[in-house]
Amino acid sequence: MEQAKTIFLLTLLTVLFVSIGFYFGGTNGMLIAFLLAGGMNFYAYYYSDKQVLRHYNATPIEDVRHPVYRITQKLVQKANLPMPKVYLIPDHTPNAFATGRNYENAAVAVTMGLYEMLNEKELEGVIAHELSHIKHYDMLIGTIAAVFAGAIAMIANMMQFSAMFGGNNNRQGGNPIIMILMAILLPLAASIIQMTVSRSREFMADEGAARLTGNVEGLQSALAKLDNYAKGGHPIHNATEETAHMFIINPFSGMKDAFGSLFRTHPSTEDRIARLEELKHEL
């Protein structure tokens, strides 16, 4: 399923760029856009994970005695997964995400605030959640969606700039009204693309973490702490809307959403904790 989603996103990215290239430059513009889209697809698949880690200034943890490394090593043995690279983000806001394109090139990144705030059982629950994403290949679709959403935001900005200055006056396009409409609709498309990553993957990762650790309370407590901190107005430094869906808790949870839950990338933390409570009885 995740491979099908990846192919769909890469195809949609290509169609989007080619269509806009044709609108602005006719056949030549379409050809140039096709080449650019091909390059972006290649980059998104092979290098988008490195881009995200670099954006958040993540540095590898190589000390096997570090709590995050030690817990990750213990859990991957239980999950029968290769050891991912483990990264530390120099930010005191507690959060974490997984990235990479496959098991052999996976990475788990946590903020300094995560292991400063959580106890060992809670930290274990969060890391198990991220390993569950890796096990189900969620991290690939999530990372590519982040690059894709960023590309769409860039196109929208180009549309707004072109519309302000009258656009292109040749016969291929440049209608300011159309460009304004596209500038409005493209960011909405980015939100929809992020939602194709599916809120249900968070429920699945929560369940996978609970089954892996055998400790529902640890993850429940961690989610509550992270959510309360995020709602207190403490976003991660350099956090972007394009990568928000990758984190275990949306770093913008403290911001008011004019559309309510319509474009929310995560299920509510209350619902996640309630689902885990139901799972507790089963376990």
N, C-alpha and C positions, 0 to 999 in steps of 0.2 A: 504493500500500500504506500509506504513512504517513498519507494523508488518511483512509483507512478506519479505521486505528487511532485517529486523533483523534476521529472520530465515535463509535467504540465507547466510548472513555473518557468522553466527554462524556455519552453516553447512560447509561452505567453510573453515573456520578456522580448524574445526575437520578433514576434508579431507586432508588439507595441512599438519597438524602435523602427522597424521597417515602415509601419504605417505613418509614423510621424515624419520619417525621412521622406516618404513620398509626398506628404502634405506640403512640406517646405521646399523640397528640391526635385520633385518629379522622379523620373527613373534613376537619374544619377544620385539623387538624395537617398533613394531607396537602397541602392547598391552600397553606398557608404554606410548607411544605417545598419544594413545586414552584416557588414564586416565588423562594425563596432559592437553589435549585439553578440556576434560570435566570440569576439575577444572578451566581452563581459561574462558570457556564459562560462568560458574556460576559466577566467579568473575567479568567478563565483564558486565554481566547483572545487578548484584546487587551492585557492588562497584566501577565500572569504573568512575562514576561521582565524587565520593569522592576522587579518585586518582587524577583526573584532578584538582579539587579544591585545593587539598593539594599541587600539583606540583607548582601551581601559588601562594601559600601562601595566599589563599583567607580566609578572616575572616568574620563571619556573621555580618550583620548590624541589630542591635536590637532596635536602637533608632528610634521611629516612626516619629520623627521630621526631620530625615535625608532626604535631597532632593530625593535621589534615592529610599528610602523606601516609602516616601510619594507618589511619582509619580507612582511607581509600584502598590501600594495599590489602587490608583484611577483608573488605567487602568484595573486591574484585575476585578474590579467591573463592568466596562463597557463591558469587554470581557466575563463576566460570568465564570471566572476561579477561582480555589482555589488560595489563596495567596502563591506564591512560597517563598522559602528561598532566601534572598537577601545577596549577598556577595560583599566584597570590596577587590580588588587586590592592594597591595601596590606598584603600578608602575605608573609613571607619563606619560607613553605613553597611549593616549586615545584609548580604545577598550572595547569590551564586548562580552560575549557569554552566552548561556543557556545550561543547562545540566540536567540530571535526566532520570528516566525510565518511569515516568507517571506523571499525573497532581499532584498527592498527594506527589510525591517525586521530584518535579522539583526545579530548582534553577536558578537564574539570577545572573551573576557575572559581575561587572564593575570595571574598573581600576580607581584609584584616578584621573588620568589625564582626564578621560572622563567627570566627573562633574566639574573639575577645568576649562576645556577648553570650554565646551558647555553651551549655555544658556538653560533656562528651556524648551522651545519648541523643541530644538534640542535633549536634553536629553530625553524628552518624546518620540520623534520619535525612538531613539535607543532602549529604553526599550520596546516600543510597538513592534519593530521588533523582539526582543528576545521572547516576549510573544507570538508572532505569531508562532515562531518555536515550542514553547511548545504546543500551541493549535493543531498544525499539527503533533506532535510527532517527529519532526525533531531532537530534542535534543537527543533522544534515539539512533537513527541510527548514529548520528554524534559522540556521545561519544563512542559507541562500535567500530565504524570505527577507532577512535583514538587508542584504545587499540589494535585492530587488526593490524593496520599499524605499531605500535611499536613492536608487536610480529614478524612481517615479517622482520623488520629491524634487530631485534636480530638474527633471523635465518640466514640472509644474512651475518652478522658479523661472526657467527659461521662457515659458509661456507668458508669465506675468510681465517679465521684462520686455518681451517683444510687443505685447499688447500696449504697454505704456508708451512705447516709441513708434507706434503705428505699424509694427510688423513688417512683413515682406510685401512689397507692392506688386510682385509679379503675378502671373496668372495662376501659379500653382497653389496659391493660398495666401495666408497672411491676413485673413479676415479677423479684425480685432475682437469681434463678438465671439467667434468660434474659439479663439485663443483664450479669452477670459473664461468661457465655459469649461474648456479643457483644464485651465489652471485651477478651477474650483473642483472639477470632478476627479482629476488625477490623484490628489491626496486622499479622497474617499476610496479610490481604487486601491491605494496603498494599504489603507486600513482593512479593506476586504481581503487583500492578499495575506496580510498578517493573520487574519482570522481563519484562512484556509489551513494554517498550521494546526488549527483546531484546539478549542478550549478543553476538549475531552482528553487531550494528551496529558494535561496536568493531573486530572483524576487518575489516569492510568499510571503515571509516574509515581503518584502518591501511593497507590495500591502496591505497585512494584516495590517501592521502598519499604512499606510496612511488612510485606511478605519476606523481603530479603533480610531485614533486621529482626523481625519477630517482635518489634516494639512500636506499637502505634502511638503511644503517649509521647515518645520523643519527637516524632515529626509533628504531631498536633501542637505541642508546646512551642516548637521552633517556628511553625507557621504563624502562630499567634504573636510571638515576639517580633518577627520580621514585619508582619503586617502593621502592628501598632507603631513600630518605629517609622515605617514608610509613611503612614498616615499622619505622623507628627511633623511632616514637612521636611524630611531629610533625604532628598534624592541623591543618588550616586553622582559623584563628580563626572562630568562629561557624558552623562546618560542621555540617550537619544530615543525618540519615539520609534525609530526604525529597529532598534535592538531590544526594546522593552519586553517583547514577548519571549525573549530567550531566558530571562531571569526567573527564578523560582517564585518571586513576588515582584509584581510590576513596580519598578522604581518610581513611577509617577502616581502611586496609589493615593497620595495625599492631595492631588490636584482634583478640583471639581470637574466632572465630565458633564458638559451640557446635554449630551445625548444619553445620560444614564449609563446603562450597561450595553447599549447598542453596539458600540465599537470597542468593548472591553476585550483585551487579549487573554485575560485570565478569568476563570470562574471566581466567585467571591471566596475569600478565605473562610468565611463562616460555612459555606457549602462544602468546601474541601474538608474542614474539620468534622462536619457532620457525616460525610461519607466515610471518613476514617473511623468514626465512632461505630458506624454500622459494621465495618470490617472487623473491628475489635472483637465483637461477639463471635464472628466466624472463626477468627484465629484462636 
